Amino acid sequence: MKAITDWFIGIYQSFYNALIPDRRYLAYLNGIKVTLLISFFAILLGIIIGILVAVVKVSAVESKMKWLQSICDVYITVIRGTPLMVQLLIIYNLVFTSRNTNEIVVGAICFGINSGAYVAEIIRAGIESIDRGQMEAGRSLGLNYMQTMKLIILPQAIKNILPALGNEFIVLIKETSVASVIAVTDLTQAAQYIGSRSWDVLPPLTIAAVCYLIMTMGLSKLLTSIERRMARSDRH
Amino acid sequence: MIVIKDLKKSFGNHLVLNGINEKIEKGEKVVVIGPSGSGKSTFLRCLNLLEVPTEGSIWFEGNNITDKNTDINLIRRKMGMVFQQFNLFPHLTVMENITLAPVKLGVMSKEEAEQKAVELLARIGLSEKAKAYPNQLSGGQKQRIAIIRALAMNPDVMLFDEPTSALDPEMVGEVLDLMVQLADEGMTMVVVTHEMRFAKKVATRVLFMDEGRIVEQNTPDEFFNNPKHPRSKEFLSKIL
């Protein structure tokens, strides 16, 4: 009996050490803030790039913008074919050489560019899943290609691909943990730092894992409620 | 109103339209019939450039719409089109389906467009469906909404691409009735259909197409009672 109580007290002690002394909880909070900031702006950038690239790819077929399509193909091939961490290091070292660059901005841009390639392919699949007659109906009413795309095709496409997009964003949040390689003190980095101070690395990492879990669960809850709202028109 | 000069259309090596010359006057109700694969749908879809002709030209109200400098989007506002598969926008309510184009194109204010939609819905007896989504409607209701969606733009001509082919038999009547009403009001109409009763009742002229050409054309009385071309005779003997 005593052994079990001691074990619990030991666990309590190590988690206490990982959280309370030197106001270490502030480091986690700050890490969460950085992770959320990078994720948020990366998702935003990813959506913008994704929509642009997807629309260029599906519309280039019927226009003279073949060269734009080639650029998009190269972008998707390179981004999907190289490791995220290598991309992060290259962009950090090569493009942002200035000493006073903001690592959070670099991180957000880098993850956004990376995510954009995946989002573009998801959105393209969504656009191509919409019946051709929808584009024809829009055009026959006098709407131009871009108006029809924006008002008729994309809203339906996005509704169809919401689960796949949600998946991509959850992966993105988790992958921001790689950002520590460019000296960003995100949640993972904060946990490692505290672990090195308290000589006990498992409790802070467990705390970080729980924080990631809460963030991704929150995001997937949010997406489910958006999905439900968008499904209004499916009622029979 | 519409002049078609030497229209040709091919998909790859397959020649679908092989030189069509035709003139459609204001107020005419032209019904296009023919066996499947004869090019009648392609012909209709060329009229508003949903299919781009390979050769030849099409003139609408004095404008050469096949000319690269013509803004086809402006032309299409005046040419309503109704599709076999209805093509209502499933993510929008019936009201939004009808008002989307007039409002977004700046042809009407939102209030005007909604007022017009209310009138059109009342006319087809579907006022209570304004807030419904297309998925909640029957096929016949969908197609009638699709027709008034096109009418909301105040078109000068209406193009119908087999409007009743995707409908259950008992719903064909309600769609044809609306089309007959339109015809009686003087709308210029070009209709691709397999409904011979409609052709007999409404058409001012019947075009019979086969293998990418207009083989024979006549008034419905003459065409159905006294077909001249062997292909027309064969076709009519099979379907009547």
Interface residues (C-beta under 8 A of the other chain):
Chain A: D131 G133 Q134 E136 A137 G138 R139 S140 L141 G142 L143 N144 Q147 L151 I152 P155 Q156 K159 M230 R232 S233 D234 R235 H236
Chain B: N48 L50 N73 L74 R76 R77 M79 G80 M81 F83 Q85 N87 L88 F89 P90 H91 L92 T93 L100 A101 K104 L105 Y133 P134 N135 Q136 A146 R149 A150 M153
